[in-house]
Amino acid sequence: MVPLPRPATASKRKSLGYNVVMWGRTLATLTLFFVFLHAVCLAQITLSFAQLQELLQSSVKQGLSDKEVSNYLKRQKLEFALSDRIIEEFMGWGIGPRTINVLRSMKPLTAGMAAPEIEKPPPKYKQPPPPSEDEQARIIAEARRTALDYTDGLPDFVCLQLTRRYLDPSGLEMDWIKYDEIKTRVSYYENHENYEVLSVNNKMTGKSMHELGGATSTGEFGSMLAQIFEPATATRFKWARHSLLRGHHVYVFHYQVPRTRSHWSLTYQPTSETIVTGYQGLIYIDKEAERVLRIAMSSYDIPSGFPIQEARTRLDYDYTEIGGHEFLLPLKAQVRMRQEKHLIRNDVEFRLYRKFSAESTLTFDELDDFEPLPDNDPIE
C-alpha cells in the first residue's frame, strides 16, 4: 500500500476538469459511413436466444419505441425454437404489442429447431446487513480523504491509452460496428496530463485527437474522482449494497450531483455548444483500503434541445506496479452517448504503465493488438 501523501491543492484539482466531447465530425462528415451502417442494419441476421433477450431487455430499459423494435425484428431470423412460454416471459418485461405480434409470427418459422438452453439464474447472494449510519459516514469520509489526496500520490509516468470506438445507428445496442482503434501515449508529469496520438487502426499518424474527430473524454487521472468528493460539490451519498469487484470486497453507494453544482460538461463540436449536466451513479469502495475502485455515472437534467440526449461513463481503477511500487491507477473506462437514435461507445484501456523520464518512449513494436480486458462486472 502506498502511503497517502499531503492533500492536493485546490488549484491543482481545478486544472483537471472532466469533459466529454462529441465531435460533430462523427455525424457530419461521416454521412456516407452511416449510409453503409444503415445498409448493414437492414441486412438479415440470425439471433441466438441470448441476443434476443439482450435486444428486448435493452429496448425496454432505454424506452425505445415499439415500432422501431418490431420493424427491426421483422428483418431477423431466430436460431432456436420460439415457444409460447418464452414469449410470455418477454411480455412480462414490458415489450410492446407490435413486438409481441412479430414474435408470434416468428414462432411457426422456428418449428423443428432446437429449444434454447436457458441458464438457471445463479443463487441469490445473501447480503450482509448494511453498515450503521455512523459507519457509512466514516467510510465516505475516508474515501473522500483518499480521493482528494489522489493526484498528489501519483508518480510521474507514461502509459498507452487504447481507445476502441463503436457506432450503432440502430440505437438498439445490438449493431455495434467498430469504427476505429486509437493508440495514444499519455504522459503524466507534475500533475498534468498530455496526450499524443500514436496510431489509428495501427497506422502511424501525426493528427491530434481533435483532428481525428469523434467522441472523446478526459479526466480519468483524478479529476472525475475529485469532483465527486470535493466538499463544494456537496454530493449526496446513499447506501446501496455490498458487492465483489475483481476479487475485492466493496461497499457500493449511490450518489447524485445536481446541475447547479456539477462540473461535468458535454460539448457538441459543430457549434462548440457546451452544457453542464447533473449526474448520478454508483461508487465502489474497496473495503480493505477504503479507496474507490469504480465510478459509474450517467447524465440527467440535460437541457432540452441539446443534440446529445444521454451520456454515461464508467471508470475502473486497479493496482499497478511502477518503479517497484504499487499505485491505484485507471485500468479501463467506457463512454456511451446518444444523439437521436444513434449510439456511440468508446471502450478505453490503459496499458504499459512505466515511470516517466525524458527518455520514456512507447516503441511501435510494443503497440501490437491487445485482446480487450474482461468486463468483470461485480457479483451482486
Backbone torsions as a table, in degrees:
resi	resn	phi	psi	omega
1	MET	NA	130.1	179.3
2	VAL	-79.2	129.0	178.7
3	PRO	-62.1	144.4	-177.1
4	LEU	-75.1	129.4	-179.8
5	PRO	-82.9	-174.2	180.0
6	ARG	-65.0	156.5	-179.9
7	PRO	-60.6	144.8	176.3
8	ALA	-71.7	146.0	178.5
9	THR	-76.5	155.3	-179.7
10	ALA	-62.0	-36.3	-178.1
11	SER	-63.1	-37.5	178.6
12	LYS	-66.2	-42.0	-177.5
13	ARG	-67.5	-35.8	-179.4
14	LYS	-65.7	-23.9	-177.9
15	SER	-79.3	-1.1	-174.8
16	LEU	-118.4	58.4	-178.3
17	GLY	-64.6	147.4	176.3
18	TYR	-98.7	129.0	-172.6
19	ASN	-143.6	142.4	172.2
20	VAL	-120.4	128.2	-176.6
21	VAL	-120.3	132.3	172.5
22	MET	-112.1	99.4	-177.8
23	TRP	-70.0	134.4	-177.7
24	GLY	-60.9	-24.3	-179.0
25	ARG	-57.8	-26.5	179.2
26	THR	-59.9	-40.9	-176.3
27	LEU	-108.0	-11.8	-177.8
28	ALA	-94.8	-61.1	-175.1
29	THR	-85.9	-0.5	178.2
30	LEU	-106.1	30.7	-177.6
31	THR	-57.5	-45.9	-179.4
32	LEU	-62.1	-36.3	178.9
33	PHE	-63.2	-39.4	179.0
34	PHE	-68.7	-32.5	175.1
35	VAL	-61.5	-42.4	177.0
36	PHE	-62.6	-44.2	-179.6
37	LEU	-61.9	-39.3	-179.7
38	HIS	-63.1	-38.9	177.7
39	ALA	-64.0	-38.6	178.0
40	VAL	-63.4	-41.3	-178.4
41	CYS	-65.8	-30.7	-179.9
42	LEU	-74.2	-18.3	-179.5
43	ALA	-67.2	148.4	-178.7
44	GLN	-82.3	132.8	175.8
45	ILE	-125.4	166.8	179.7
46	THR	-106.7	122.3	-176.1
47	LEU	-95.6	135.7	170.5
48	SER	-81.8	171.1	178.7
49	PHE	-61.3	-42.7	-179.4
50	ALA	-63.9	-38.6	179.4
51	GLN	-67.8	-39.6	177.9
52	LEU	-64.9	-42.5	176.3
53	GLN	-57.4	-48.2	-177.4
54	GLU	-62.1	-41.4	179.5
55	LEU	-60.8	-49.7	-175.9
56	LEU	-69.5	-40.2	178.4
57	GLN	-63.7	-41.7	179.8
58	SER	-65.5	-39.3	-178.6
59	SER	-64.6	-39.5	178.7
60	VAL	-68.8	-44.2	-177.5
61	LYS	-61.1	-39.2	-175.9
62	GLN	-92.5	-1.7	178.1
63	GLY	68.4	33.3	179.4
64	LEU	-69.4	152.8	-175.0
65	SER	-70.4	144.1	178.5
66	ASP	-58.2	-37.1	-179.2
67	LYS	-64.4	-44.2	179.3
68	GLU	-60.0	-48.2	-175.6
69	VAL	-66.5	-43.9	-178.4
70	SER	-65.6	-40.4	177.9
71	ASN	-63.3	-37.0	177.7
72	TYR	-65.3	-45.1	-177.4
73	LEU	-64.8	-32.2	-179.1
74	LYS	-58.6	-27.1	-176.1
75	ARG	-91.2	0.7	-173.5
76	GLN	-110.0	164.2	172.7
77	LYS	-115.5	164.1	176.0
78	LEU	-116.4	148.6	-179.8
79	GLU	-106.1	15.3	-178.5
80	PHE	-142.0	163.4	179.3
81	ALA	-77.8	120.5	179.4
82	LEU	-89.5	127.4	-177.2
83	SER	-115.5	165.5	176.7
84	ASP	-61.0	-36.9	-178.5
85	ARG	-63.7	-40.4	179.5
86	ILE	-66.7	-42.2	179.5
87	ILE	-63.2	-40.1	178.0
88	GLU	-62.3	-38.8	177.8
89	GLU	-62.7	-43.6	178.4
90	PHE	-63.1	-37.4	179.3
91	MET	-60.5	-35.6	179.8
92	GLY	-65.7	-16.9	178.3
93	TRP	-81.2	-12.7	179.1
94	GLY	98.1	22.5	177.3
95	ILE	-71.1	157.2	-173.3
96	GLY	-79.9	165.9	-176.4
97	PRO	-64.4	-35.3	178.4
98	ARG	-64.7	-41.7	178.8
99	THR	-64.7	-40.0	178.0
100	ILE	-61.4	-44.0	179.7
101	ASN	-63.2	-38.8	177.9
102	VAL	-64.4	-42.5	179.0
103	LEU	-61.7	-42.1	179.5
104	ARG	-64.4	-34.9	178.0
105	SER	-71.4	-24.3	179.4
106	MET	-81.1	-21.8	-174.8
107	LYS	-56.4	-51.3	-178.5
108	PRO	-64.2	-23.6	179.5
109	LEU	-72.7	-15.1	-178.9
110	THR	-102.7	4.7	-179.6
111	ALA	-59.1	135.3	-179.7
112	GLY	91.6	-12.2	176.4
113	MET	-79.0	163.5	179.6
114	ALA	-71.7	142.7	175.5
115	ALA	-67.3	147.0	-179.5
116	PRO	-70.3	149.3	173.5
117	GLU	-83.1	107.8	-177.2
118	ILE	-95.7	116.0	-178.8
119	GLU	-71.4	137.6	175.1
120	LYS	-73.5	139.4	178.7
121	PRO	-63.6	142.5	179.3
122	PRO	-64.0	154.1	178.6
123	PRO	-59.2	141.6	-177.0
124	LYS	-65.3	135.6	178.2
125	TYR	-74.3	125.9	180.0
126	LYS	-81.6	110.6	-176.3
127	GLN	-70.5	131.4	169.0
128	PRO	-63.9	161.7	177.4
129	PRO	-62.9	148.2	178.7
130	PRO	-66.7	155.1	174.4
131	PRO	-61.7	157.6	176.8
132	SER	-63.9	163.5	179.6
133	GLU	-59.8	-38.6	177.8
134	ASP	-64.7	-41.2	179.7
135	GLU	-68.0	-38.6	176.4
136	GLN	-60.6	-43.0	179.2
137	ALA	-63.3	-38.4	179.1
138	ARG	-66.9	-40.9	179.4
139	ILE	-61.3	-45.4	179.9
140	ILE	-65.5	-39.9	179.8
141	ALA	-63.0	-41.8	179.3
142	GLU	-69.3	-40.4	176.6
143	ALA	-62.5	-37.2	177.8
144	ARG	-64.4	-43.3	-178.9
145	ARG	-61.0	-47.2	-178.7
146	THR	-69.6	-31.6	178.9
147	ALA	-67.8	-43.6	-178.7
148	LEU	-74.0	-21.5	174.8
149	ASP	-87.3	-6.7	-165.5
150	TYR	-57.2	-51.6	-173.3
151	THR	-65.7	-32.5	177.9
152	ASP	-69.9	-20.4	179.5
153	GLY	-86.7	-6.4	-178.0
154	LEU	-80.4	141.2	173.0
155	PRO	-80.3	167.3	169.0
156	ASP	-75.8	128.7	-174.1
157	PHE	-150.4	168.4	167.5
158	VAL	-126.4	154.5	176.4
159	CYS	-155.9	170.0	175.4
160	LEU	-98.8	125.4	171.7
161	GLN	-102.5	117.7	-178.4
162	LEU	-106.7	119.1	-177.2
163	THR	-119.0	118.4	173.5
164	ARG	-103.7	123.9	-175.4
165	ARG	-111.9	135.2	-176.0
166	TYR	-127.5	153.6	175.5
167	LEU	-127.7	144.1	174.5
168	ASP	-134.5	94.5	-178.1
169	PRO	-71.8	-13.2	179.2
170	SER	-77.8	-25.1	-178.3
171	GLY	75.4	10.8	-175.9
172	LEU	-104.0	1.9	-176.4
173	GLU	58.6	28.6	179.2
174	MET	-119.6	-15.6	-174.2
175	ASP	-119.4	47.5	179.5
176	TRP	-67.5	123.6	178.8
177	ILE	-120.5	124.7	-177.5
178	LYS	-68.9	126.4	-179.2
179	TYR	-93.2	-50.2	177.4
180	ASP	-159.6	174.4	178.2
181	GLU	-135.1	120.2	-174.2
182	ILE	-113.3	131.0	175.5
183	LYS	-111.9	123.7	-172.7
184	THR	-127.1	135.8	173.2
185	ARG	-86.5	120.4	177.6
186	VAL	-107.3	123.9	173.5
187	SER	-113.1	139.6	179.1
188	TYR	-123.5	111.1	-174.0
189	TYR	-139.0	122.7	179.9
190	GLU	50.7	50.2	174.7
191	ASN	67.6	20.8	178.1
192	HIS	-125.4	137.4	177.7
193	GLU	-95.9	143.0	174.2
194	ASN	-136.0	133.9	-175.5
195	TYR	-116.6	128.2	178.1
196	GLU	-127.9	111.8	179.8
197	VAL	-68.9	125.6	-179.1
198	LEU	-97.1	-44.9	-176.8
199	SER	-154.0	155.3	172.8
200	VAL	-127.1	122.4	-175.8
201	ASN	52.4	42.5	177.1
202	ASN	64.3	20.4	173.7
203	LYS	-116.6	129.1	-177.8
204	MET	-61.2	146.4	-178.7
205	THR	-145.8	151.9	175.7
206	GLY	-103.4	8.7	-177.1
207	LYS	-79.6	151.7	172.3
208	SER	-85.9	169.7	177.4
209	MET	-61.6	-36.0	178.9
210	HIS	-62.3	-42.8	-177.9
211	GLU	-69.8	-26.8	178.0
212	LEU	-69.9	-28.0	-175.1
213	GLY	74.7	-174.3	179.4
214	GLY	89.1	-178.4	-178.1
215	ALA	-85.2	132.9	179.2
216	THR	-135.7	164.8	173.8
217	SER	-145.8	154.0	173.8
218	THR	-138.5	170.6	175.5
219	GLY	102.3	9.8	-177.3
220	GLU	-69.9	-21.5	-174.8
221	PHE	-93.4	50.6	168.3
222	GLY	121.2	-30.7	-172.3
223	SER	-72.6	-37.7	176.9
224	MET	-60.1	-44.4	179.9
225	LEU	-63.0	-46.7	-177.0
226	ALA	-64.8	-39.3	-176.5
227	GLN	-65.8	-33.7	178.4
228	ILE	-66.9	-38.4	-173.2
229	PHE	-99.5	-4.5	177.8
230	GLU	-57.7	127.5	-178.3
231	PRO	-53.4	-36.0	-178.7
232	ALA	-66.4	-23.0	178.2
233	THR	-70.9	-28.6	179.0
234	ALA	52.2	46.8	179.8
235	THR	-61.4	136.7	176.4
236	ARG	-91.1	122.5	178.9
237	PHE	-109.4	144.4	178.4
238	LYS	-143.6	135.6	-178.5
239	TRP	-58.6	137.1	177.2
240	ALA	-113.4	-61.2	-174.6
241	ARG	-176.2	172.8	165.5
242	HIS	-89.6	154.6	178.0
243	SER	-160.0	-179.4	179.2
244	LEU	-132.6	124.6	-177.1
245	LEU	-129.9	116.5	180.0
246	ARG	47.7	43.2	177.1
247	GLY	83.8	-3.0	179.1
248	HIS	-101.0	129.6	172.0
249	HIS	-73.2	130.8	-172.9
250	VAL	-132.6	152.5	166.3
251	TYR	-92.1	140.3	178.4
252	VAL	-119.7	128.7	179.3
253	PHE	-124.5	139.2	164.7
254	HIS	-73.9	151.1	172.6
255	TYR	-146.6	159.7	-179.4
256	GLN	-149.9	137.0	178.0
257	VAL	-129.6	117.9	179.8
258	PRO	-72.4	161.0	-177.5
259	ARG	-59.1	-32.1	-177.1
260	THR	-66.1	-19.7	-179.8
261	ARG	-120.9	12.8	-176.0
262	SER	-89.9	153.8	172.2
263	HIS	-122.5	13.3	180.0
264	TRP	-87.2	115.5	-176.8
265	SER	-110.7	147.4	173.3
266	LEU	-118.5	133.4	-178.4
267	THR	-121.7	130.0	173.6
268	TYR	-105.9	110.5	-163.5
269	GLN	-69.7	-36.1	-177.3
270	PRO	-52.6	-35.6	-180.0
271	THR	-108.7	-0.7	-174.7
272	SER	56.4	23.6	179.7
273	GLU	-74.1	126.5	-177.8
274	THR	-126.1	134.1	175.9
275	ILE	-129.3	158.6	172.6
276	VAL	-104.8	133.0	-177.0
277	THR	-119.2	149.1	169.3
278	GLY	-69.8	160.8	179.1
279	TYR	-148.9	158.4	179.6
280	GLN	-151.3	164.3	-179.7
281	GLY	168.2	-148.2	-176.6
282	LEU	-130.4	145.5	168.7
283	ILE	-120.1	142.8	-179.5
284	TYR	-114.4	118.0	-173.7
285	ILE	-111.8	122.7	178.4
286	ASP	-58.9	123.3	-177.5
287	LYS	-65.3	-32.9	-177.0
288	GLU	-77.3	-51.8	-176.2
289	ALA	-91.1	-15.4	-177.3
290	GLU	55.2	44.9	175.9
291	ARG	-124.9	150.4	-175.4
292	VAL	-72.9	127.9	177.5
293	LEU	-105.8	-20.0	178.6
294	ARG	-150.5	139.8	171.0
295	ILE	-122.5	124.8	173.0
296	ALA	-118.5	127.7	-177.0
297	MET	-142.2	147.5	177.0
298	SER	-137.7	147.8	-177.1
299	SER	-76.5	153.9	167.9
300	TYR	-152.2	162.8	-178.9
301	ASP	64.0	37.6	174.0
302	ILE	-73.1	132.0	-178.9
303	PRO	-57.7	138.3	179.6
304	SER	-63.9	143.4	-179.3
305	GLY	93.0	-13.5	177.4
306	PHE	-72.7	137.0	-173.1
307	PRO	-60.2	-31.5	179.3
308	ILE	-90.6	117.5	-177.3
309	GLN	-92.2	-18.9	-174.9
310	GLU	-152.8	140.5	174.7
311	ALA	-143.1	132.5	177.8
312	ARG	-135.2	146.2	175.4
313	THR	-146.3	153.1	177.2
314	ARG	-141.3	129.9	-177.5
315	LEU	-124.7	128.2	178.7
316	ASP	-112.3	135.2	173.0
317	TYR	-108.2	152.1	171.8
318	ASP	-152.7	166.6	-176.4
319	TYR	-81.4	129.6	-176.3
320	THR	-133.3	140.3	-179.7
321	GLU	-89.1	129.4	173.4
322	ILE	-135.4	121.7	178.1
323	GLY	60.2	33.1	177.3
324	GLY	83.9	4.0	178.9
325	HIS	-125.4	149.8	178.3
326	GLU	-93.2	135.5	177.4
327	PHE	-132.1	148.5	175.6
328	LEU	-84.9	113.2	-172.4
329	LEU	-133.9	157.9	177.6
330	PRO	-56.9	133.7	178.6
331	LEU	-102.3	-48.9	-178.8
332	LYS	-161.6	162.6	178.6
333	ALA	-148.6	157.3	173.9
334	GLN	-137.3	134.3	177.9
335	VAL	-122.2	133.2	175.3
336	ARG	-129.7	138.4	177.4
337	MET	-139.1	153.3	178.2
338	ARG	-128.0	129.4	168.8
339	GLN	-124.3	115.8	-170.2
340	GLU	54.7	-126.4	-179.6
341	LYS	-97.0	-2.0	-179.7
342	HIS	-79.1	135.1	177.8
343	LEU	-112.7	143.8	176.2
344	ILE	-127.1	136.1	-179.9
345	ARG	-133.9	130.0	172.2
346	ASN	-113.2	123.8	171.5
347	ASP	-104.5	118.7	-173.6
348	VAL	-117.1	135.1	175.6
349	GLU	-128.7	148.8	178.8
350	PHE	-116.6	120.8	-173.9
351	ARG	-136.1	170.2	174.2
352	LEU	55.6	44.6	176.0
353	TYR	-63.6	138.6	174.1
354	ARG	-155.5	160.2	-176.8
355	LYS	-66.6	138.6	-178.6
356	PHE	-76.1	137.6	169.2
357	SER	-151.9	170.5	-179.3
358	ALA	-61.1	-26.0	-177.9
359	GLU	-96.4	2.7	-177.1
360	SER	-63.3	123.9	178.9
361	THR	-137.6	161.9	168.7
362	LEU	-119.1	109.4	-176.8
363	THR	-76.2	154.3	-177.7
364	PHE	-62.9	-28.3	179.2
365	ASP	-63.5	-26.3	-179.3
366	GLU	-80.6	-12.1	-172.1
367	LEU	-93.3	37.8	176.7
368	ASP	-66.6	170.7	178.5
369	ASP	-64.6	139.5	177.8
370	PHE	-114.1	138.5	171.9
371	GLU	-70.6	139.1	178.6
372	PRO	-58.1	142.8	176.6
373	LEU	-65.3	147.3	178.3
374	PRO	-63.2	152.9	-175.7
375	ASP	-67.8	-39.2	176.8
376	ASN	53.1	47.2	174.4
377	ASP	-63.5	146.0	-175.9
378	PRO	-67.7	150.9	173.8
379	ILE	-86.1	114.4	-176.2
380	GLU	-90.3	NA	NA
